[in-house]
Amino acid sequence: MAGGSGSGKSTLVKKLLEAFVVGGNAHGSESVAMLAHDSYYKAHDGMTFEERARLNYDHPGAFDTAMMVEHLRALRLGVPVAQPVYSFTEHNRREETVLVKPSRVVIVDGILIFENEALRDQMDIKVFVDTDSDVRLARRVMRDVIDRGRTMESVIEQYLNTVKPMHEEFVEPSKRWADVIIPEGGFNSVAVTMLIENIRSLIRGN
């Protein structure tokens, strides 16, 4: 699942997981698991908070994508992986990890996951969530201010300086690799239902 920041991509992933997750395991069930590209932001332990806050987190170089590719390959081979945990308030990777077990279906979520060829090669179905830029900005402001404790000024400044130009340079062009393009993401109930049925078919082995 790829798409711009605030596109409704995470809402779509959440609804898919809710349809399949059992036992309260938010990272997947025996049938469905999830890897989020956001969890693979590089660690910057040698930087101050102020230095980390100034980094460009919307550039492909901000991610340890090689590790994510290794983890996906391991899951496909039936090997559990330790997914990193990233703090958006501290702008750094935490010490703890999350165990992700092999599953029939692995949902991969991230704005730039179609940009990397090695990562694309691990995907069987590529879905791009396409949403108007004004809507995406409004959702991003609400998320970062309410959920991540940031000021509106810092969110808008980051959007203008890095999010928007990186979207235009990397995210939007990666749409050409998509097998399916969904307007409005998780807010598109028809698309959600179709994807749920498709995943159920994969789980059944149809």
N, C-alpha and C positions, 0 to 999 in steps of 0.2 A: 504494500500500500504506500504509494508515494503521492506527493502533492505539496503545494505551498503551505507555509505556516499559517494556521488559522483556517484552513480549507474545509475542515470537518473530517479530516482523515482519522484523527484519534478517536472521535466520536464513532466513526464507522467501525474501527477496530474494537472499541469497547462493546458495541452492540453485537459484533460477531462473537467475541469471547463470552459474553453473557449467554449466548445461545448454546454454547458448548461446554463451558467450564463447569466442573463438578467439584463438590467438596470445599468450595470457597477458595480454591487455588487460583489466584488472580493471574498467575503466569502460565496457565494452561491446564489441560486435563490429560488423560491418557490418549485422547484423540487430537487435541489442538493445543499448541504452545505458541508463545510469542517472543520475538526478539525485537527490541526497539533500538533504532540507530542512535537515538539520543543517549542511550546508556553507554555508548561507546565513544563519547567525547574523550579526548586525550587528557591525561592527568597533567597538572602543572604545579607540582608541589614546591618547586623552586621559585615561584612567583608570589608577589604580594596579592592581596585581594583586589587592590586597585588595578594592578597590571592584568590580572585575569579578567576583570570586568571590561577591559578595553579590547580584548581579543575579538576576532571576527568568527563567531560561532556558526555562521551560515555558509562558510567556505568548505569545500570537500576536505581540505587539509586539517580542519578542526577535529576530524574523526579518526579513530583507529579502526578504519574499515577493514584492514588486513586481519585484525583479530575477529571481527564479525564474520568474515568469510571463512576463517578457520572454524569458528563455532558452528556455522551452518553446515559445513562439510562434516563435522563431527556428528551433529544431530542426524544427518542423513545416513550416517554409518551406524547409528544406534548408540552413540556415546553421549552421556550427559555433559553439559558445559556450565561453567560458572560465569554468568552474565554480570558485567560490572554494574555498579550503582553510582549514578551521578547526581550531585547536589546542584540545583539551579540557583539556590540562594548563595552558595559559597563559590560557584563557578569552578568546581573541582570534583574529581572522582573520590568517592568514599572508600574506606577500607573494606567494607563488607561487600559480598557478592550475592547473587541469587541463583540458585540451582535451577536449570531448565532441563527437563528430561525429554528424550526423543519422543516424538508424537507422529501420528499419521499426517497431520497438517501443521506446518509452522507458518504463522503469520509474521511477516517482516514489515516493520513500520518505520518510515523516515522520509524527510523531505528530499534527500539526495541519494536514495538507494538505487535509483536507475542511472545515476551519473557514472557509477563505477562498473566497468565491464565484468570484472571478476565476480562482483556481487550479483550482477544481473544473471550471470551464467548459473547461479544456484537457484534461480526462480523458475517455477513452472507456469505461473499465471501472474502477470504484472498489471496492477490496477492503479490508475492515476485519478486522484480526486481533483476536479477542476472547479474553482470557485472565484467569483469576482474579487478583484484586489481590494475594493473598499470594504467588502464583507470580511475578508481575511484580516485586514488591519484592525477593524473594530473588535473582532474576536480575540486577536492577539493582545490588544490593550487590556481587555477584560481579564483574560487569563493571567497575564504577567503581573497586573496590579493586584488582583484578588488572590491568586494562588501562589504567586512567587514573591510577593511583597515589594514590588518595584514601583517607582514613581511613574506617572504617566509621561512626564518629560523624558525620562531615560528610555522608556519603551519607544516613543515616537522618534527620538534621536537615533536609536539603534535601527529602527525600521528604515529610516531615510538613508542612513550611512552604510548599512550592510545588508539588511534583510531584503529590501527592494532590489538593489543592484545585483545581489547574489541570486535572487529568484530569477531575474531576467537573464542572467548569464548562465546559470546552471540548472535550476529547477524546471523552468518552463521548457527549455529545449529538450530536457530528458523525457518529456511527454511522448516523444516520437517512439520511444521504446515500449510504450504501454500496449497491452493486449486489449484492455477495457478502459474507457474513460467515463467516470461517474460525476455528474454535476452535483455539487452540494454535499457529497460524502454521506456521513451518517444521518443527515437530515433528509436524505432521499430514500423514503421507505420502500419504494419499489426495488431499487438497487440493492438495499440491504437484504430484502427477502430473497432476491435472486442469488446473491452471494452465499447466503446461509444454505440454500438448497444445493448450490454447487459444491460447497464444502461437505455437506452431508453425503453427496454422491461420491466424493473422493474418499471419505471415511469408509463407506460401504464397499469401496473398491469397484464401483461401477464405471 
